[in-house]
Amino acid sequence: MYKLFYYPRNASWAPHLVCLILSGCVTLDTLNDAEVTNKVFSGTSRHLELGCAHAVCIDAPFSFALDVILLPATIPVTLCKKS
């Protein structure tokens, strides 16, 4: 039988999958955006602004998870920018 996708057992496809997911991640996009002053849950709030346009519905859970992971870094950045 013909296989459409072939993944050898010794191939490491997980880093490629992570790069593919993070390439369209709204959280990383908003962290690099100088106009966004509130970095806490910035990706999730951008998802709420965009609605379901531009395939954001697929990326929303990943952005929320990354926002939670980055909370220890984004809270101090936001507090420093506001003061």
N, C-alpha and C positions, 0 to 999 in steps of 0.2 A: 504494500500500500504506500502511496506517495504521501510524504509528510510535508505540510506547508511550511512549518517552522522546524528547524533542526537545532537543538541545543545539546552540544556534547556534554557529557557528565562532568568533565573537568573545566568547562567554561564558566567564567564568572560573569553572569548576566545581571546580577543585582546592581552593581554600580552603574551600568548603562540604564537600567530602569529608574534609578534614583535621579540620574542626570536628565532623563527625559521628563520626569515629573517636575523637577525643580526648574526646568527651562521655562516653563510657563507659570511659575508660582507667583501669585500676586503679592504674597508677603515679601518675597525678596525684591520685587519691583518697588513696593512702597518703602522699604527700608532704605533703598538707594535714592529715593525721590526727596529732593531738598524742600519741596513745597509742603510735604506732609510733616506737620509738627508733632502730632500725637502718634508715636510709634507703637503704642500698646494696642495689640489686636488690629493693627493697621490693615493687614491683608483681609481679615474677616470683615472689617467695616467697609473696605473697598468692594468686597463681594456683595454686601447688602446694597451698596450704591448702584452697582451694575445690574443687579437682578440676575437673570439667567442668560444674559447676553455673552457672546464670545466664549462659550463653553465653560463659563465659570462654575457651573453647577458640578462639573467633574472635579475641579480643582479645590472647591470650597472645603471639603474635609481635610485635605492635605494642608491647606493654608491655616486652618484652625489649629491643627496639630503642631505646625511649625510656630504659630503665634504663641501657643502654650509653652513650647520648649524654649522660645526666646524671651519669655517674660523676665527672667533675671537680668537680661541685657537691655531690654527696651524700656523698662520702668525707669532706671536711672537716666537714660538718654532723654526721655521725655521730661523728667523733672528738671534736668539741667537746661533744656531748651526753653522751658516755661519760666524759669527764674532769671 
